[in-house]
Amino acid sequence: MRTNTIRERLNAGLPTIGTHIHATWPSVVELIGHTGQYDYVEFVAEYGPYDLHDLDNLCRAAEIYNLGTMIKIDMASNEFVTQRAIGSGFQSVLFADIRSAEDARNCVRYVRADTPEDGGTYGVATRRFTYMGYGGSAAYVKALQEIVIVLMLEKKPALDSLEEILAVPGVDMIQWGPADFAMSIGKAGQWGDPEVKAAEQRVIDTCLKMGVHPRIELGRADAAQRYLDMGVRHFCIGTDVHILYDWWKNEGGALRKVIG
């Protein structure tokens, strides 16, 4: 079994930096690995098309650089995709659209081994992360225990049950989602609204109080200090589609002005 690099950093009390990709081209992961600046790459599978071969290939590329891997998945198919992604080698799963403690408990069950102690639904399977063995060994069970479980807190019902969700055993990290939260309270697009910012502060403060790692998504590095001052130490910065769009728009626009 490979070492879970994200879990290692959490256990050591170290900060983490990730970046998002929509692309399934493994060379994009290799480019990220070449920079040497990131602890993991997050494949936002919730937002684009992919197949099971892509999951294997993304993990292969990441392993060349000892780069950690996280996958963000839809609520609708989360048990199936969770277990196949872990089987491909993903070290962390980010579950979207959590609304209750029961949702959180189900997410933990999908990741953990089907043993009396772990109480999960992940059974024995010959998948990539356990080659060359059939699985089901003590090391196999431990590898599933090491998978980092991250929940999106982005819906009003989740905020109403915040402490109960954070108390679910096995939840490692919380990702605040201002866009969905704003929509869920009838303020679509108003990320900077005082009610949205107050909810963000409450999520961060409560996570730190209850021993769950808060994580924040950033567009630029200079936005991190505010969150560092709050006690946040885990960040995911940038998304491939936004990076490409911004460059094409800005540089294409600049060239258009130059040539007239």
TORVEX-376425 format. One record per residue (C-alpha): x, z, y; residue number from 1; residue in three letters. Coordinates in nm, 2 decimals. Layout:
BEGIN
<<X; Z; Y>; NUM; 'ala'> ...
***
This chain:
BEGIN
<<0.00; 0.00; 0.00>; 1; 'met'> <<0.12; -0.08; 0.35>; 2; 'arg'> <<0.17; 0.19; 0.61>; 3; 'thr'> <<-0.12; 0.21; 0.85>; 4; 'asn'> <<0.07; 0.18; 1.18>; 5; 'thr'> <<-0.23; 0.28; 1.40>; 6; 'ile'> <<-0.29; 0.59; 1.20>; 7; 'arg'> <<0.09; 0.68; 1.22>; 8; 'glu'> <<0.07; 0.67; 1.60>; 9; 'arg'> <<-0.24; 0.89; 1.61>; 10; 'leu'> <<-0.09; 1.14; 1.37>; 11; 'asn'> <<0.23; 1.15; 1.58>; 12; 'ala'> <<0.03; 1.21; 1.90>; 13; 'gly'> <<0.15; 0.89; 2.05>; 14; 'leu'> <<-0.04; 0.65; 2.28>; 15; 'pro'> <<-0.16; 0.31; 2.16>; 16; 'thr'> <<-0.18; -0.03; 2.32>; 17; 'ile'> <<-0.38; -0.31; 2.18>; 18; 'gly'> <<-0.50; -0.65; 2.29>; 19; 'thr'> <<-0.81; -0.86; 2.20>; 20; 'his'> <<-0.83; -1.20; 2.04>; 21; 'ile'> <<-1.13; -1.43; 1.97>; 22; 'his'> <<-0.91; -1.70; 1.81>; 23; 'ala'> <<-0.86; -1.71; 1.44>; 24; 'thr'> <<-0.54; -1.91; 1.46>; 25; 'trp'> <<-0.27; -1.68; 1.31>; 26; 'pro'> <<-0.01; -1.81; 1.54>; 27; 'ser'> <<-0.18; -1.63; 1.83>; 28; 'val'> <<-0.12; -1.30; 1.64>; 29; 'val'> <<0.24; -1.41; 1.60>; 30; 'glu'> <<0.28; -1.47; 1.97>; 31; 'leu'> <<0.15; -1.12; 2.04>; 32; 'ile'> <<0.39; -0.98; 1.78>; 33; 'gly'> <<0.68; -1.17; 1.95>; 34; 'his'> <<0.62; -0.98; 2.27>; 35; 'thr'> <<0.70; -0.65; 2.11>; 36; 'gly'> <<0.46; -0.48; 2.36>; 37; 'gln'> <<0.16; -0.40; 2.14>; 38; 'tyr'> <<0.08; -0.15; 1.87>; 39; 'asp'> <<-0.21; -0.35; 1.73>; 40; 'tyr'> <<-0.42; -0.66; 1.78>; 41; 'val'> <<-0.80; -0.63; 1.78>; 42; 'glu'> <<-0.99; -0.93; 1.64>; 43; 'phe'> <<-1.33; -0.92; 1.81>; 44; 'val'> <<-1.52; -1.07; 1.52>; 45; 'ala'> <<-1.85; -0.97; 1.69>; 46; 'glu'> <<-1.81; -1.25; 1.94>; 47; 'tyr'> <<-1.71; -1.57; 1.76>; 48; 'gly'> <<-1.71; -1.76; 1.43>; 49; 'pro'> <<-1.48; -1.68; 1.14>; 50; 'tyr'> <<-1.46; -1.68; 0.77>; 51; 'asp'> <<-1.31; -1.45; 0.50>; 52; 'leu'> <<-0.99; -1.66; 0.48>; 53; 'his'> <<-0.94; -1.60; 0.85>; 54; 'asp'> <<-0.93; -1.22; 0.79>; 55; 'leu'> <<-0.66; -1.26; 0.53>; 56; 'asp'> <<-0.45; -1.49; 0.75>; 57; 'asn'> <<-0.48; -1.28; 1.06>; 58; 'leu'> <<-0.35; -0.97; 0.87>; 59; 'cys'> <<-0.07; -1.17; 0.71>; 60; 'arg'> <<0.05; -1.28; 1.06>; 61; 'ala'> <<0.03; -0.92; 1.19>; 62; 'ala'> <<0.23; -0.78; 0.90>; 63; 'glu'> <<0.53; -1.00; 0.99>; 64; 'ile'> <<0.57; -0.79; 1.30>; 65; 'tyr'> <<0.45; -0.46; 1.17>; 66; 'asn'> <<0.16; -0.50; 1.41>; 67; 'leu'> <<-0.15; -0.29; 1.35>; 68; 'gly'> <<-0.49; -0.46; 1.31>; 69; 'thr'> <<-0.84; -0.37; 1.42>; 70; 'met'> <<-1.16; -0.56; 1.38>; 71; 'ile'> <<-1.48; -0.52; 1.59>; 72; 'lys'> <<-1.79; -0.60; 1.39>; 73; 'ile'> <<-2.16; -0.65; 1.44>; 74; 'asp'> <<-2.40; -0.38; 1.34>; 75; 'met'> <<-2.62; -0.62; 1.14>; 76; 'ala'> <<-2.36; -0.69; 0.87>; 77; 'ser'> <<-2.12; -0.40; 0.91>; 78; 'asn'> <<-2.09; -0.27; 0.56>; 79; 'glu'> <<-2.01; -0.61; 0.40>; 80; 'phe'> <<-1.77; -0.72; 0.68>; 81; 'val'> <<-1.61; -0.37; 0.70>; 82; 'thr'> <<-1.52; -0.37; 0.33>; 83; 'gln'> <<-1.40; -0.73; 0.32>; 84; 'arg'> <<-1.19; -0.68; 0.64>; 85; 'ala'> <<-1.02; -0.36; 0.49>; 86; 'ile'> <<-0.96; -0.56; 0.18>; 87; 'gly'> <<-0.79; -0.83; 0.38>; 88; 'ser'> <<-0.56; -0.56; 0.53>; 89; 'gly'> <<-0.73; -0.45; 0.86>; 90; 'phe'> <<-0.62; -0.09; 0.94>; 91; 'gln'> <<-0.90; 0.00; 1.17>; 92; 'ser'> <<-1.27; -0.09; 1.22>; 93; 'val'> <<-1.45; -0.08; 1.55>; 94; 'leu'> <<-1.82; -0.04; 1.50>; 95; 'phe'> <<-2.05; -0.18; 1.77>; 96; 'ala'> <<-2.40; -0.07; 1.88>; 97; 'asp'> <<-2.39; 0.29; 1.75>; 98; 'ile'> <<-2.70; 0.47; 1.85>; 99; 'arg'> <<-2.71; 0.79; 1.65>; 100; 'ser'> <<-2.51; 1.04; 1.43>; 101; 'ala'> <<-2.67; 0.88; 1.13>; 102; 'glu'> <<-2.52; 0.54; 1.23>; 103; 'asp'> <<-2.19; 0.71; 1.27>; 104; 'ala'> <<-2.21; 0.87; 0.92>; 105; 'arg'> <<-2.30; 0.54; 0.77>; 106; 'asn'> <<-1.99; 0.38; 0.93>; 107; 'cys'> <<-1.77; 0.64; 0.78>; 108; 'val'> <<-1.92; 0.59; 0.44>; 109; 'arg'> <<-1.86; 0.22; 0.45>; 110; 'tyr'> <<-1.49; 0.28; 0.50>; 111; 'val'> <<-1.42; 0.57; 0.26>; 112; 'arg'> <<-1.38; 0.56; -0.11>; 113; 'ala'> <<-1.66; 0.60; -0.36>; 114; 'asp'> <<-1.54; 0.94; -0.48>; 115; 'thr'> <<-1.72; 1.28; -0.49>; 116; 'pro'> <<-1.47; 1.41; -0.23>; 117; 'glu'> <<-1.49; 1.12; 0.02>; 118; 'asp'> <<-1.86; 1.03; -0.03>; 119; 'gly'> <<-1.80; 0.67; 0.06>; 120; 'gly'> <<-1.93; 0.34; -0.07>; 121; 'thr'> <<-1.60; 0.15; -0.10>; 122; 'tyr'> <<-1.55; 0.09; -0.47>; 123; 'gly'> <<-1.27; -0.06; -0.68>; 124; 'val'> <<-1.18; -0.42; -0.59>; 125; 'ala'> <<-0.89; -0.66; -0.63>; 126; 'thr'> <<-0.84; -0.75; -0.27>; 127; 'arg'> <<-0.54; -0.84; -0.06>; 128; 'arg'> <<-0.46; -0.48; 0.06>; 129; 'phe'> <<-0.41; -0.36; -0.30>; 130; 'thr'> <<-0.22; -0.65; -0.46>; 131; 'tyr'> <<-0.09; -0.65; -0.72>; 132; 'met'> <<-0.32; -0.39; -0.87>; 133; 'gly'> <<-0.68; -0.36; -0.95>; 134; 'tyr'> <<-0.73; -0.07; -0.72>; 135; 'gly'> <<-0.89; 0.26; -0.78>; 136; 'gly'> <<-0.56; 0.46; -0.79>; 137; 'ser'> <<-0.49; 0.77; -0.58>; 138; 'ala'> <<-0.29; 0.55; -0.34>; 139; 'ala'> <<-0.59; 0.32; -0.31>; 140; 'tyr'> <<-0.82; 0.62; -0.22>; 141; 'val'> <<-0.56; 0.75; 0.03>; 142; 'lys'> <<-0.53; 0.41; 0.20>; 143; 'ala'> <<-0.90; 0.41; 0.26>; 144; 'leu'> <<-0.87; 0.77; 0.40>; 145; 'gln'> <<-0.61; 0.63; 0.65>; 146; 'glu'> <<-0.83; 0.36; 0.79>; 147; 'ile'> <<-0.89; 0.44; 1.16>; 148; 'val'> <<-1.27; 0.46; 1.24>; 149; 'ile'> <<-1.36; 0.37; 1.60>; 150; 'val'> <<-1.72; 0.37; 1.74>; 151; 'leu'> <<-1.85; 0.19; 2.05>; 152; 'met'> <<-2.04; 0.43; 2.27>; 153; 'leu'> <<-2.24; 0.19; 2.47>; 154; 'glu'> <<-2.61; 0.27; 2.43>; 155; 'lys'> <<-2.83; 0.53; 2.61>; 156; 'lys'> <<-2.95; 0.68; 2.27>; 157; 'pro'> <<-2.58; 0.73; 2.18>; 158; 'ala'> <<-2.51; 0.91; 2.50>; 159; 'leu'> <<-2.82; 1.13; 2.44>; 160; 'asp'> <<-2.66; 1.23; 2.10>; 161; 'ser'> <<-2.30; 1.23; 2.21>; 162; 'leu'> <<-2.19; 1.57; 2.08>; 163; 'glu'> <<-2.37; 1.51; 1.75>; 164; 'glu'> <<-2.20; 1.17; 1.70>; 165; 'ile'> <<-1.85; 1.31; 1.79>; 166; 'leu'> <<-1.90; 1.59; 1.54>; 167; 'ala'> <<-1.93; 1.35; 1.24>; 168; 'val'> <<-1.63; 1.40; 1.02>; 169; 'pro'> <<-1.41; 1.09; 1.00>; 170; 'gly'> <<-1.47; 0.96; 1.35>; 171; 'val'> <<-1.12; 0.90; 1.50>; 172; 'asp'> <<-1.18; 0.73; 1.83>; 173; 'met'> <<-1.45; 0.63; 2.08>; 174; 'ile'> <<-1.45; 0.32; 2.28>; 175; 'gln'> <<-1.66; 0.34; 2.60>; 176; 'trp'> <<-1.88; 0.03; 2.67>; 177; 'gly'> <<-2.00; 0.02; 3.03>; 178; 'pro'> <<-2.16; -0.33; 3.01>; 179; 'ala'> <<-2.40; -0.25; 2.73>; 180; 'asp'> <<-2.47; 0.10; 2.87>; 181; 'phe'> <<-2.56; -0.04; 3.21>; 182; 'ala'> <<-2.80; -0.28; 3.04>; 183; 'met'> <<-2.95; -0.01; 2.82>; 184; 'ser'> <<-3.05; 0.19; 3.13>; 185; 'ile'> <<-3.19; -0.11; 3.31>; 186; 'gly'> <<-2.89; -0.18; 3.54>; 187; 'lys'> <<-2.75; -0.49; 3.38>; 188; 'ala'> <<-2.42; -0.60; 3.53>; 189; 'gly'> <<-2.39; -0.28; 3.74>; 190; 'gln'> <<-2.08; -0.14; 3.58>; 191; 'trp'> <<-1.98; 0.05; 3.89>; 192; 'gly'> <<-2.31; 0.22; 3.93>; 193; 'asp'> <<-2.28; 0.60; 3.98>; 194; 'pro'> <<-2.49; 0.67; 3.67>; 195; 'glu'> <<-2.26; 0.44; 3.46>; 196; 'val'> <<-1.94; 0.60; 3.60>; 197; 'lys'> <<-2.08; 0.95; 3.54>; 198; 'ala'> <<-2.16; 0.85; 3.18>; 199; 'ala'> <<-1.81; 0.72; 3.13>; 200; 'glu'> <<-1.66; 1.05; 3.26>; 201; 'gln'> <<-1.89; 1.25; 3.03>; 202; 'arg'> <<-1.78; 1.05; 2.73>; 203; 'val'> <<-1.41; 1.09; 2.81>; 204; 'ile'> <<-1.44; 1.46; 2.88>; 205; 'asp'> <<-1.65; 1.53; 2.57>; 206; 'thr'> <<-1.42; 1.33; 2.35>; 207; 'cys'> <<-1.11; 1.53; 2.47>; 208; 'leu'> <<-1.30; 1.86; 2.43>; 209; 'lys'> <<-1.40; 1.78; 2.08>; 210; 'met'> <<-1.07; 1.63; 1.96>; 211; 'gly'> <<-1.18; 1.27; 1.93>; 212; 'val'> <<-0.95; 1.00; 2.10>; 213; 'his'> <<-1.11; 0.82; 2.39>; 214; 'pro'> <<-1.01; 0.45; 2.43>; 215; 'arg'> <<-1.06; 0.23; 2.74>; 216; 'ile'> <<-1.05; -0.15; 2.77>; 217; 'glu'> <<-0.86; -0.28; 3.07>; 218; 'leu'> <<-0.83; -0.62; 3.24>; 219; 'gly'> <<-0.50; -0.52; 3.42>; 220; 'arg'> <<-0.23; -0.26; 3.37>; 221; 'ala'> <<-0.27; -0.12; 3.72>; 222; 'asp'> <<-0.62; 0.00; 3.62>; 223; 'ala'> <<-0.47; 0.25; 3.37>; 224; 'ala'> <<-0.36; 0.53; 3.60>; 225; 'gln'> <<-0.71; 0.65; 3.67>; 226; 'arg'> <<-0.78; 0.70; 3.30>; 227; 'tyr'> <<-0.43; 0.85; 3.23>; 228; 'leu'> <<-0.52; 1.11; 3.49>; 229; 'asp'> <<-0.84; 1.19; 3.30>; 230; 'met'> <<-0.64; 1.23; 2.97>; 231; 'gly'> <<-0.69; 0.89; 2.81>; 232; 'val'> <<-0.39; 0.77; 2.61>; 233; 'arg'> <<-0.54; 0.47; 2.42>; 234; 'his'> <<-0.60; 0.13; 2.57>; 235; 'phe'> <<-0.68; -0.22; 2.48>; 236; 'cys'> <<-0.59; -0.48; 2.75>; 237; 'ile'> <<-0.68; -0.84; 2.79>; 238; 'gly'> <<-0.87; -1.10; 2.59>; 239; 'thr'> <<-0.74; -1.44; 2.49>; 240; 'asp'> <<-1.04; -1.63; 2.62>; 241; 'val'> <<-1.03; -1.46; 2.96>; 242; 'his'> <<-0.66; -1.50; 2.99>; 243; 'ile'> <<-0.69; -1.88; 2.92>; 244; 'leu'> <<-0.99; -1.92; 3.15>; 245; 'tyr'> <<-0.82; -1.74; 3.44>; 246; 'asp'> <<-0.51; -1.95; 3.41>; 247; 'trp'> <<-0.69; -2.28; 3.38>; 248; 'trp'> <<-0.92; -2.19; 3.67>; 249; 'lys'> <<-0.65; -2.06; 3.91>; 250; 'asn'> <<-0.37; -2.31; 3.83>; 251; 'glu'> <<-0.61; -2.60; 3.79>; 252; 'gly'> <<-0.77; -2.52; 4.12>; 253; 'gly'> <<-0.43; -2.49; 4.29>; 254; 'ala'> <<-0.32; -2.82; 4.16>; 255; 'leu'> <<-0.65; -2.98; 4.26>; 256; 'arg'> <<-0.58; -2.86; 4.62>; 257; 'lys'> <<-0.22; -3.00; 4.61>; 258; 'val'> <<-0.31; -3.35; 4.49>; 259; 'ile'> <<-0.63; -3.36; 4.70>; 260; 'gly'> 
***
